[in-house]
Each structure stands twice: as C-alpha cells, then as structure tokens.
C-alpha cells in the first residue's frame, strides 16, 4: 500500500506491506473487518474518515492495534 498526504507544507508518503492471515474463530464467530466512511466519493484531495465497526474481529494475539502510517 502507498499512502501520500499533502498540504501547504509539502507531501509525505509511506509504503507499507499489509499481511492478511487466517485467524482461528473466537466463540464460533466470524472474523470480518468492517469499516464505514464519512464520504464515498469526491474530488482530490479528498479527506476520508474511517470508522472501525468490526465485530468478533481480533488482531494477532487477540489484540487490536493501531498503526501510525506516516511516522
């Protein structure tokens, strides 16, 4: 994945690899990542807010983590 952010001070880009691994089911529930957005279309540059609405999903070791992509 390549993410670029621009403003009046310039552009910052970051490339990251996303690894998807099969996880074991917890309480016989399905692991489904589910996100909503505040906008689904528009003109560039477009600011989009993603909200995690996942249920029965866990990260590696059962812990959900946040990643700062532009550090």
TORDREN-937447 format. One record per atom (N, C-alpha, C): atom name; residue in one letter; x, y, z; residue number from 1. Coordinates in steps of 0.2 Angstrom, whole numbers, m for minus. Atoms other than C-alpha are relative to their C-alpha. Last residue first. Example, Ala and Ser with C-alpha at 12.3 -4.5 7.8 and 13.67 -1.06 7.14 Angstrom:
2
 atom type     X     Y     Z seq
    N    S    m4    m6    m1   2
   CA    S    68    m5    36   2
    C    S    m4     5     3   2
    N    A     4    m6     0   1
   CA    A    62   m22    39   1
    C    A     4     6     0   1
END
This chain:
71
 atom type     X     Y     Z seq
    N    X    m5    m1    m5  71
   CA    X    29    41    56  71
    C    X     7     0    m3  71
    N    X    m4    m5     3  70
   CA    X    16    42    42  70
    C    X     5     2     6  70
    N    X    m3     1     7  69
   CA    X     7    26    44  69
    C    X     5     5    m2  69
    N    X    m1    m7     2  68
   CA    X     3    27    63  68
    C    X     4    m1    m7  68
    N    X    m7    m1     3  67
   CA    X    m3     9    66  67
    C    X     0     8    m2  67
    N    X     0    m6     5  66
   CA    X   m17     5    78  66
    C    X     7     1    m3  66
    N    X    m5    m5     0  65
   CA    X   m18   m12    86  65
    C    X    m1     5    m5  65
    N    X     1    m4     6  64
   CA    X   m32   m25    90  64
    C    X     5     6     1  64
    N    X     0    m7    m1  63
   CA    X   m26   m38   102  63
    C    X     0     4    m6  63
    N    X     6    m2    m3  62
   CA    X   m31   m56   102  62
    C    X     0     8     1  62
    N    X     0     1    m7  61
   CA    X   m13   m62    99  61
    C    X    m6     2     4  61
    N    X    m5     5    m1  60
   CA    X   m13   m55    81  60
    C    X     0    m1     8  60
    N    X    m7     0     3  59
   CA    X   m28   m44    80  59
    C    X     4    m6     2  59
    N    X    m6    m1    m4  58
   CA    X   m46   m48    84  58
    C    X     6     1    m4  58
    N    X    m6     0     3  57
   CA    X   m63   m47    75  57
    C    X     6     1     5  57
    N    X    m3     7    m1  56
   CA    X   m79   m53    83  56
    C    X     6     0    m4  56
    N    X     2     4    m6  55
   CA    X   m87   m37    77  55
    C    X     3    m6    m1  55
    N    X    m1     8     0  54
   CA    X   m79   m24    66  54
    C    X    m3    m3     6  54
    N    X     7     3    m2  53
   CA    X   m87    m6    65  53
    C    X     1    m7     0  53
    N    X     0     7    m1  52
   CA    X   m70     3    63  52
    C    X    m6    m2     3  52
    N    X     2     2    m6  51
   CA    X   m73    21    57  51
    C    X     0    m8     1  51
    N    X     2     7    m1  50
   CA    X   m63    28    43  50
    C    X    m2    m2     7  50
    N    X    m1     2    m7  49
   CA    X   m63    47    40  49
    C    X    m3    m7     0  49
    N    X     5     5    m2  48
   CA    X   m60    52    22  48
    C    X     2    m2     7  48
    N    X    m1     3    m7  47
   CA    X   m52    68    16  47
    C    X    m5    m5     2  47
    N    X     6     2    m3  46
   CA    X   m52    70    m3  46
    C    X     2    m2     7  46
    N    X    m2     5    m6  45
   CA    X   m38    79   m12  45
    C    X    m7    m1     4  45
    N    X    m6    m1    m3  44
   CA    X   m45    76   m25  44
    C    X     2     7     2  44
    N    X    m6    m2     4  43
   CA    X   m63    77   m29  43
    C    X     6     0     4  43
    N    X    m1    m7     0  42
   CA    X   m77    67   m21  42
    C    X     6     1    m4  42
    N    X    m3    m3     6  41
   CA    X   m83    50   m17  41
    C    X     1     7     1  41
    N    X    m2     6     5  40
   CA    X   m88    38    m3  40
    C    X     2     3    m6  40
    N    X     1    m1     7  39
   CA    X   m88    50    12  39
    C    X     2    m6    m4  39
    N    X     5    m6     0  38
   CA    X   m90    48    31  38
    C    X    m1     3    m7  38
    N    X    m3    m6     1  37
   CA    X   m83    30    30  37
    C    X    m5     6     0  37
    N    X     4    m5     4  36
   CA    X   m88    14    37  36
    C    X     4     6    m1  36
    N    X    m1    m7    m1  35
   CA    X   m77    m1    41  35
    C    X    m5     5    m3  35
    N    X     5    m4     3  34
   CA    X   m79   m19    43  34
    C    X     1     7     2  34
    N    X    m2    m7    m1  33
   CA    X   m66   m32    46  33
    C    X    m5     4    m4  33
    N    X     1    m4     6  32
   CA    X   m74   m49    47  32
    C    X     2     7     2  32
    N    X    m5    m6     0  31
   CA    X   m68   m63    59  31
    C    X    m1     4    m6  31
    N    X    m4    m2     6  30
   CA    X   m83   m74    60  30
    C    X     4     6     1  30
    N    X     2    m6     4  29
   CA    X   m90   m80    77  29
    C    X     5     1    m6  29
    N    X     3     2     6  28
   CA    X   m88   m98    84  28
    C    X    m3     6    m4  28
    N    X     7     1    m2  27
   CA    X   m84   m91   101  27
    C    X    m4    m1    m7  27
    N    X     1    m1    m7  26
   CA    X   m67   m85    93  26
    C    X    m8     0     1  26
    N    X     6    m3    m2  25
   CA    X   m63   m92    76  25
    C    X     0     1     7  25
    N    X     5     5    m3  24
   CA    X   m45   m95    72  24
    C    X    m6     3     2  24
    N    X     0     0    m8  23
   CA    X   m36   m82    62  23
    C    X    m5    m5     2  23
    N    X     6     4    m2  22
   CA    X   m31   m83    43  22
    C    X     0    m1     8  22
    N    X     0     7    m2  21
   CA    X   m18   m70    40  21
    C    X    m6    m3     2  21
    N    X     6     3    m2  20
   CA    X   m18   m55    29  20
    C    X     1    m7     2  20
    N    X     0     7     0  19
   CA    X    m1   m45    28  19
    C    X    m7    m3     3  19
    N    X     5     2    m4  18
   CA    X    m1   m27    23  18
    C    X    m1    m8    m1  18
    N    X     3     7     2  17
   CA    X    15   m21    17  17
    C    X    m5    m2     4  17
    N    X     1     5    m5  16
   CA    X    18    m2    19  16
    C    X    m2    m7    m3  16
    N    X     2     7     3  15
   CA    X    24    12     8  15
    C    X     0    m5     6  15
    N    X    m2     6    m4  14
   CA    X    24    30    16  14
    C    X    m3    m6    m4  14
    N    X     3     6     3  13
   CA    X    22    47     8  13
    C    X     3    m6     4  13
    N    X    m4     5    m4  12
   CA    X    24    65    15  12
    C    X    m3    m7    m3  12
    N    X     3     7     0  11
   CA    X    20    79     4  11
    C    X     4    m5     4  11
    N    X    m3     5     4  10
   CA    X    23    98     6  10
    C    X    m4    m7     0  10
    N    X    m7     1    m2   9
   CA    X    20   112    19   9
    C    X     4    m6    m4   9
    N    X    m4    m6     2   8
   CA    X     4   118    11   8
    C    X     7    m1     1   8
    N    X     3    m6    m2   7
   CA    X    m4   100    12   7
    C    X     5     6    m2   7
    N    X    m3    m6     2   6
   CA    X    m1    83     6   6
    C    X    m3     6     3   6
    N    X     4    m5    m3   5
   CA    X    m3    65    12   5
    C    X     3     7    m2   5
    N    X    m3    m6     1   4
   CA    X     3    50     2   4
    C    X    m5     5     3   4
    N    X     4    m5    m2   3
   CA    X    m1    32     6   3
    C    X     4     7     0   3
    N    X    m3    m7     0   2
   CA    X     6    18    m4   2
    C    X    m5     5     2   2
    N    X     4    m6     0   1
   CA    X     0     0     0   1
    C    X     5     6     0   1
END
